[in-house]
């Protein structure tokens, strides 16, 4: 029987590594992305060739309310019954507290919290029993994030959401968990100035940023282990050990 996984923000960074991991596990994939169609289509072609799976790139901006209907209609119209939902797409705003605009704050909250909540609500009846939902949280939802107030607060909201959703998803026999990454070598991090990277690395017990493939292994664990439910798995390499 064909297994399907939906990964929002599935064509870059952690989402891309998770897509490769699940493709190797035999999942057919629906990968959403916001802007770079050429890159998304190339990734899908590569995954299809490598794993002989059904892989679709779906343009769906998580900051746009219409995206919820776009994804829902695509899944319903194709008669897809997902086994796995990975809510990985996210936004940040690095404006200072003094300069932050209401519209930017609201946009980050919609993309990081409202979008996954109401997409999950719409897809709840489509997910196979025994399915798994995994959110991407963040270490910044646990430790203060001086660079983005909205990002830290929304990721803390995701952690609370996971704990609360356990009760609501239990009747559907669906588990829900989250991964809270620390500093990972994604597109967001690789362009940091060397001195900032060194400063961050000095606070990590392992002395380095994480690799997206290392994070993908944690998503795989949460999908495969059918007794893990309502957990936030922190993967930060031992951040702030000194």
Number of C-alpha atoms within 10 A of each C-alpha: 3 12 18 24 26 24 26 28 25 28 27 22 19 25 27 23 21 26 29 23 17 24 22 15 12 17 24 25 26 23 27 26 22 19 11 11 14 8 14 23 17 13 22 22 17 14 21 17 12 12 17 15 20 19 24 19 22 21 19 21 21 27 21 13 16 12 19 22 14 14 21 15 14 13 17 12 9 8 10 16 20 24 22 24 23 26 25 25 25 23 16 19 16 14 15 12 12 6 8 15 12 8 9 16 17 14 19 21 22 20 21 29 20 19 23 23 17 14 18 18 12 15 18 16 11 17 22 18 17 14 20 25 24 25 26 23 30 26 21 22 22 15 11 12 14 12 15 17 20 25 25 22 18 26 24 20 16 26 24 14 18 22 16 13 17 18 12 10 14 14 9 14 15 22 26 28 27 28 23 23 22 20 24 22 17 17 11 10 13 12 10 11 9 10 9 10 16 14 10 16 18 16 16 20 14 14 14 20 21 19 15 20 18 14 21 20 15 17 24 15 11 22 24 12 10 13 9 15 21 20 17 23 19 17 19 21 20 15 20 13 10 8
